[in-house]
Amino acid sequence: MLADLSASELLSLFYFSTPVVLLALLWSWESWAAFKPFRGENRYRHAFYNLSLAVLNSLLLGLLFGSTVEATSAWTLQHQWGLLHQLPLSPFWQTLCAILLLDAWMFCWHWMNHRIPVLWRFHRMHHSDPDMDVSTATRFHWGELGISTLLRLMLIPLLGLQSWQLVLYGILVFLSTQLHHANISLGRVDRFYRWLFVSPDMHKIHHSRLPQETNSNYSTIFSLWDRLARTYRMRLDLTTIDFGLPHFDQPQWQTLLGMWKTPFSRPPVLPGEQDQQAEMID
């Protein structure tokens, strides 16, 4: 049956199946060897809200944008617009460049979400999760995703991106973000893994309550962007790390309605405007 599918159909199948399969595998890993102990039934309620949010986001973004991304990519290809169409590259190198450029953009976008107050209003919902696990990888406000999609529509003709390259990058994002949000540890392997990729230990730092740690480790797939930008940080003891945001600890902020309301409540204090210290090592 799979042999009857075209390359684009096969890629789309992987795009939709990868997060489901990986979620199940990492959920099992967390159940067997959690990095931080789960708080009883809260784990299931927590995952239900995060995953329900992801489903609703997918439906809403589908209604808002539909096939706009694919149409923009097709127009770009037809008119040979963008940087990648101007370079004499083979399909392999063009795709590799597309993935690197998209990941560099994701680093910049993530950095802006921590530096621009209106963007932080939406992004802080992701950081307000006090029980980070694999389901946290899906916990994003529809406002943040909508703005990100609009900017990506402009990025497509600028870089000359093709729709299947975007799908491929999306699969890699699923693989990376679900792994590094999971409540697991790779042990000694993590030290070597994070020289190239964002690892679970590396991303735990980013979800710390301490501003100096929150404002670090912005990379999505490749860790090199943080090393180049000097925003890479690690700490000596990860077992004492505290996730979440101080103003959103109350249970009402962890419900579906509470997460939706997060951008529209309280002043958008940026992480780093509070004077807190943490022991860190490079």
Disulfide bonds with the S-S distance in Angstrom:
none
